Amino acid sequence: MERKTILKVALVGMLVVSFILPVHVSAQPQRSRRGGLYGDWQIKMKFGEREMESILSFSRNQEGQYTGQWISFWGMTDLKDVTFEDNKLSFTHTVQFGDQEITSKFTGTIEQGELSGLLVNDRGESQITGKRAPRPPRGVGSWEMKIKSGEREFTGTLTITADKEGNLKGMWKSERGESEVKDVKYENRTLTFKRVIPSDNNPMEMAFEGTLRYNSLEGVFKSERGEATVEGTPVGAALIGTWNLDIESERGPLKQRLRVNPDMSALFGSTLIKKIDFDGDKVSFKYTLQFGDQEFETSFEGKIAESKLSGELKTSRGTSKVTGTRQTFRRPGSSQR
């Protein structure tokens, strides 16, 4: 009984500050985006002897006003009264626990790509620091490619990955097998690489240059035999992006976020999903969390239909129904920083 009481008190305290587990992100280099507020921030805060981490996500609504969410293992809650001017940031954050409501006020700054400040409520104050959450470099992911040369048409799958330093590399897979793609570079929406078509007699090198957009890749292959037009579509396009989820749990309804990257890695709340399985319209993933010496497994199975995500989230505590809609952003213009 004593152990249960201690655990309950610890969980209450952690819920108050909305920090339960560390944020896990793909090992990608930090891109330089020193100005502005828009996007995700990985933040840290001291809770007793532990350092907790979570995500602050900022955007704008249709009226151009700043909006924000606090995203942790336990769910996603909206921030209120978000202001950002002259590098000074402030907002209020309210946590509901049972019949208790606790509101905290944050005031701080964003300078040189770093966030810092104080979160204050009637129970005290805590120092918060943060940096922009890294994202996979542009171009990373898999593309279904269609190549047209005269009256002939070929297909293949281009897969681009990145190492810890952000250097791109690729593989090409077709009915002829797999081959390495060399000199992969992305700059100013332009993707370039070289591909060698193996042959017993005379291997042919092809150079690609194309324009990379959110849901398309269009360009040209050039070789000694001429040119061929190329059209590419991202594998998993129906799932890639950010989903706002409504979860019916035994603790009542809660909101959560699922962010799916083009390489099918994802963040469910603040938890890393190394790989989401996406086959046809079916979506599934699993992850395991460590609490002290205990492990807890969570799994999701669902599907996408008519741009909606629905399914069931299963844990040792039971099954929850999940529904989700894709999130759309209004990116601020340069005059709105």
C-alpha positions as CSV (number, residue, x, y, z in Angstrom):
1,M,0.0,0.0,0.0
2,E,2.8,2.4,0.8
3,R,4.4,1.8,-2.6
4,K,1.1,2.5,-4.3
5,T,0.7,5.8,-2.4
6,I,4.2,6.9,-3.3
7,L,3.6,6.1,-7.0
8,K,0.3,8.0,-7.0
9,V,2.0,11.1,-5.5
10,A,4.8,10.9,-8.0
11,L,2.4,10.6,-10.9
12,V,0.3,13.6,-9.7
13,G,3.4,15.8,-9.5
14,M,4.5,14.7,-13.0
15,L,1.1,15.4,-14.4
16,V,1.1,18.9,-12.9
17,V,4.1,19.8,-14.9
18,S,3.2,17.6,-17.9
19,F,6.6,16.0,-18.1
20,I,6.7,12.3,-17.9
21,L,9.2,10.8,-20.3
22,P,12.1,12.1,-22.4
23,V,11.5,13.3,-25.9
24,H,13.1,10.9,-28.4
25,V,14.0,12.2,-31.9
26,S,15.8,10.8,-34.8
27,A,19.5,11.4,-34.8
28,Q,19.6,14.2,-37.3
29,P,21.6,17.4,-37.2
30,Q,20.2,20.6,-36.0
31,R,19.3,22.9,-38.9
32,S,19.9,26.6,-38.5
33,R,16.6,28.4,-38.0
34,R,17.6,31.0,-35.5
35,G,14.7,33.4,-36.0
36,G,11.0,33.0,-35.3
37,L,8.8,30.8,-33.1
38,Y,7.1,28.5,-35.5
39,G,7.7,24.7,-35.1
40,D,8.6,22.2,-32.4
41,W,10.9,22.9,-29.4
42,Q,12.4,20.2,-27.3
43,I,12.3,21.5,-23.7
44,K,13.8,20.4,-20.4
45,M,12.8,21.1,-16.9
46,K,13.9,20.0,-13.4
47,F,11.4,17.9,-11.4
48,G,13.0,17.1,-8.1
49,E,16.1,15.1,-8.8
50,R,15.0,14.2,-12.3
51,E,15.2,16.2,-15.6
52,M,12.0,15.9,-17.6
53,E,11.6,16.6,-21.3
54,S,8.6,17.3,-23.5
55,I,7.6,19.2,-26.7
56,L,6.3,22.7,-27.2
57,S,4.8,23.2,-30.7
58,F,3.9,26.6,-32.1
59,S,2.0,27.7,-35.2
60,R,-0.5,30.3,-36.3
61,N,-4.3,30.2,-36.8
62,Q,-6.1,31.5,-39.8
63,E,-6.3,35.0,-38.1
64,G,-2.5,35.0,-37.9
65,Q,-2.5,34.7,-34.1
66,Y,0.1,32.4,-32.4
67,T,-1.1,29.1,-31.1
68,G,0.7,26.4,-29.2
69,Q,0.5,22.9,-27.7
70,W,2.3,21.2,-24.8
71,I,2.9,17.6,-25.9
72,S,4.0,14.9,-23.4
73,F,3.5,11.2,-22.8
74,W,0.1,11.8,-21.2
75,G,-1.3,13.8,-24.1
76,M,-1.5,17.2,-25.9
77,T,-2.9,20.3,-24.3
78,D,-3.4,23.7,-25.8
79,L,-1.4,26.8,-24.6
80,K,-3.3,30.0,-24.1
81,D,-2.3,33.7,-24.5
82,V,0.7,32.9,-26.6
83,T,2.7,36.1,-27.4
84,F,6.1,36.4,-29.1
85,E,7.6,39.8,-29.8
86,D,11.2,41.1,-29.8
87,N,12.4,37.6,-28.9
88,K,10.2,37.5,-25.8
89,L,7.9,34.6,-25.4
90,S,5.0,34.1,-22.9
91,F,2.0,31.8,-22.5
92,T,-0.2,30.1,-19.9
93,H,-0.7,26.4,-19.5
94,T,-3.5,24.7,-17.7
95,V,-3.5,21.1,-16.4
96,Q,-6.6,19.3,-15.3
97,F,-6.2,16.5,-12.8
98,G,-9.4,15.1,-11.5
99,D,-11.4,18.1,-10.1
100,Q,-8.2,20.2,-9.7
101,E,-7.1,22.7,-12.3
102,I,-3.6,24.2,-12.1
103,T,-2.5,27.1,-14.3
104,S,1.1,28.0,-14.9
105,K,2.6,31.1,-16.5
106,F,5.7,31.0,-18.7
107,T,7.9,34.0,-19.5
108,G,11.1,33.7,-21.3
109,T,13.1,34.4,-24.5
110,I,14.2,32.8,-27.7
111,E,17.7,33.9,-28.8
112,Q,20.2,32.2,-31.2
113,G,17.8,29.2,-31.6
114,E,17.5,28.6,-27.9
115,L,14.5,28.9,-25.6
116,S,14.8,29.7,-21.9
117,G,12.6,31.0,-19.1
118,L,10.5,30.4,-16.0
119,L,7.3,28.4,-15.5
120,V,5.5,29.8,-12.5
121,N,2.4,28.6,-10.6
122,D,1.2,28.7,-7.0
123,R,3.4,25.8,-6.1
124,G,6.6,27.4,-7.2
125,E,8.7,28.0,-10.3
126,S,10.9,25.9,-12.6
127,Q,13.6,26.8,-15.1
128,I,12.9,25.7,-18.7
129,T,15.4,25.4,-21.5
130,G,14.9,24.2,-25.0
131,K,16.1,23.9,-28.6
132,R,14.4,23.3,-31.8
133,A,13.5,19.7,-32.3
134,P,15.5,18.3,-35.2
135,R,13.7,16.9,-38.2
136,P,14.9,14.5,-41.0
137,P,16.5,16.4,-43.9
138,R,14.4,17.1,-46.9
139,G,14.5,14.3,-49.4
140,V,14.7,11.5,-46.9
141,G,12.1,8.8,-47.6
142,S,11.0,6.5,-50.4
143,W,9.7,7.5,-53.8
144,E,7.8,5.5,-56.4
145,M,9.5,6.7,-59.6
146,K,8.1,6.6,-63.2
147,I,10.5,7.1,-66.0
148,K,9.4,7.9,-69.6
149,S,11.8,7.7,-72.5
150,G,10.1,8.1,-75.8
151,E,7.3,5.5,-75.9
152,R,8.9,3.4,-73.2
153,E,8.1,3.6,-69.5
154,F,10.0,2.2,-66.5
155,T,9.4,2.1,-62.8
156,G,11.6,2.0,-59.7
157,T,11.8,2.9,-56.0
158,L,14.2,5.5,-54.8
159,T,15.0,5.4,-51.1
160,I,17.1,8.2,-49.5
161,T,18.5,8.1,-46.0
162,A,20.8,10.3,-44.0
163,D,23.6,9.7,-41.6
164,K,24.1,11.4,-38.2
165,E,25.9,14.3,-40.0
166,G,23.0,14.8,-42.4
167,N,24.8,13.4,-45.5
168,L,22.4,11.9,-47.9
169,K,22.7,8.5,-49.6
170,G,20.3,6.4,-51.7
171,M,19.3,3.1,-53.1
172,W,17.4,2.3,-56.3
173,K,15.3,-0.8,-56.5
174,S,13.6,-2.1,-59.7
175,E,13.0,-5.4,-61.5
176,R,16.7,-5.4,-62.3
177,G,17.6,-5.5,-58.6
178,E,19.1,-3.0,-56.3
179,S,21.9,-0.5,-57.0
180,E,23.5,2.3,-55.0
181,V,22.6,6.0,-55.8
182,K,25.7,8.3,-55.5
183,D,26.3,12.0,-54.9
184,V,22.9,12.6,-53.4
185,K,22.4,16.4,-52.8
186,Y,19.5,18.6,-51.9
187,E,19.6,22.4,-52.1
188,N,17.0,25.0,-52.7
189,R,14.2,22.5,-53.5
190,T,16.5,20.8,-56.1
191,L,17.5,17.1,-55.7
192,T,20.4,15.7,-57.6
193,F,22.1,12.3,-57.7
194,K,23.8,9.8,-60.0
195,R,22.8,6.3,-60.8
196,V,24.6,3.5,-62.7
197,I,22.7,0.9,-64.6
198,P,24.7,-2.3,-64.5
199,S,25.4,-4.1,-67.7
200,D,27.7,-6.9,-68.7
201,N,29.0,-4.9,-71.7
202,N,28.7,-1.2,-71.0
203,P,27.3,0.1,-67.6
204,M,25.5,3.4,-68.2
205,E,25.6,6.3,-65.8
206,M,22.6,8.6,-65.5
207,A,22.4,12.0,-63.7
208,F,19.2,13.1,-62.2
209,E,18.1,16.7,-61.4
210,G,14.6,17.5,-60.2
211,T,12.4,19.6,-58.1
212,L,11.3,18.2,-54.7
213,R,7.9,19.3,-53.4
214,Y,5.9,18.1,-50.4
215,N,4.1,15.3,-52.4
216,S,6.0,15.1,-55.7
217,L,9.4,14.8,-57.3
218,E,9.7,15.9,-60.9
219,G,12.8,15.9,-63.0
220,V,15.0,14.5,-65.8
221,F,17.5,11.7,-66.1
222,K,20.4,12.6,-68.5
223,S,22.8,10.1,-70.0
224,E,24.8,9.6,-73.1
225,R,21.7,8.1,-74.7
226,G,19.6,11.2,-74.1
227,E,17.0,12.4,-71.6
228,A,14.1,10.8,-69.8
229,T,11.4,12.5,-67.8
230,V,10.8,11.4,-64.2
231,E,7.8,11.7,-61.9
232,G,7.9,10.5,-58.3
233,T,5.3,10.2,-55.6
234,P,6.2,9.6,-51.9
235,V,5.6,6.1,-50.5
236,G,3.1,6.4,-47.7
237,A,1.9,9.8,-48.8
238,A,-1.6,9.2,-47.2
239,L,0.0,8.8,-43.8
240,I,3.0,11.2,-43.8
241,G,2.3,14.4,-41.9
242,T,0.9,15.4,-38.5
243,W,-2.3,13.9,-37.1
244,N,-4.4,15.3,-34.2
245,L,-5.8,12.4,-32.3
246,D,-8.8,12.0,-30.0
247,I,-8.4,9.1,-27.6
248,E,-11.2,7.6,-25.5
249,S,-9.3,6.2,-22.5
250,E,-10.3,4.9,-19.1
251,R,-9.1,8.2,-17.7
252,G,-11.5,10.0,-20.0
253,P,-11.0,11.7,-23.3
254,L,-7.6,13.1,-24.1
255,K,-5.8,14.5,-27.1
256,Q,-2.5,13.4,-28.6
257,R,-0.4,14.0,-31.6
258,L,1.1,11.6,-34.1
259,R,3.8,13.0,-36.4
260,V,4.9,10.7,-39.2
261,N,8.1,11.5,-41.1
262,P,8.7,10.5,-44.8
263,D,11.0,7.7,-43.7
264,M,8.1,6.2,-41.6
265,S,9.7,7.1,-38.3
266,A,7.3,9.0,-36.0
267,L,6.6,10.7,-32.7
268,F,3.6,9.5,-30.9
269,G,3.3,12.3,-28.3
270,S,6.9,12.5,-27.1
271,T,7.7,8.9,-27.8
272,L,9.8,7.7,-30.7
273,I,8.3,5.2,-33.1
274,K,11.3,3.8,-35.1
275,K,9.1,2.4,-37.9
276,I,5.4,2.6,-38.6
277,D,4.0,-0.3,-40.7
278,F,1.8,1.1,-43.5
279,D,0.3,-1.4,-46.0
280,G,-2.5,-0.3,-48.2
281,D,-4.8,1.5,-45.8
282,K,-3.7,-0.3,-42.7
283,V,-1.5,1.4,-40.0
284,S,0.2,-0.2,-37.0
285,F,3.0,0.4,-34.6
286,K,4.4,-0.8,-31.2
287,Y,6.6,0.7,-28.5
288,T,7.8,-0.2,-25.1
289,L,8.2,2.2,-22.2
290,Q,10.4,1.7,-19.1
291,F,9.1,2.8,-15.7
292,G,11.8,1.8,-13.1
293,D,12.3,-1.9,-13.5
294,Q,9.0,-2.4,-15.2
295,E,8.2,-2.4,-19.0
296,F,4.9,-1.5,-20.5
297,E,4.1,-2.2,-24.2
298,T,1.7,-0.2,-26.2
299,S,0.4,-1.1,-29.7
300,F,-1.8,0.6,-32.3
301,E,-3.8,-1.0,-35.1
302,G,-6.0,1.1,-37.4
303,K,-6.6,2.3,-40.9
304,I,-6.9,5.4,-43.1
305,A,-10.2,6.0,-44.9
306,E,-11.4,9.2,-46.5
307,S,-8.4,11.1,-45.0
308,K,-9.3,10.0,-41.4
309,L,-7.3,7.8,-39.2
310,S,-9.1,5.4,-36.8
311,G,-8.1,2.4,-34.7
312,E,-7.4,1.0,-31.3
313,L,-4.6,1.7,-28.9
314,K,-3.9,-1.3,-26.6
315,T,-1.9,-1.3,-23.3
316,S,-1.8,-3.4,-20.2
317,R,-4.5,-1.2,-18.8
318,G,-7.0,-1.8,-21.6
319,T,-8.0,-0.7,-25.1
320,S,-8.8,2.8,-26.2
321,K,-10.5,4.0,-29.4
322,V,-8.6,6.5,-31.5
323,T,-9.7,8.8,-34.2
324,G,-7.5,11.3,-36.0
325,T,-7.5,14.1,-38.6
326,R,-4.5,15.5,-40.5
327,Q,-3.2,18.8,-39.1
328,T,-2.8,21.7,-41.5
329,F,-0.5,24.7,-40.8
330,R,-0.6,28.3,-41.9
331,R,3.1,29.1,-42.1
332,P,3.9,32.6,-41.1
333,G,5.3,34.9,-43.7
334,S,8.6,36.6,-43.3
335,S,6.8,39.8,-42.2
336,Q,5.1,37.9,-39.3
337,R,8.2,36.8,-37.4
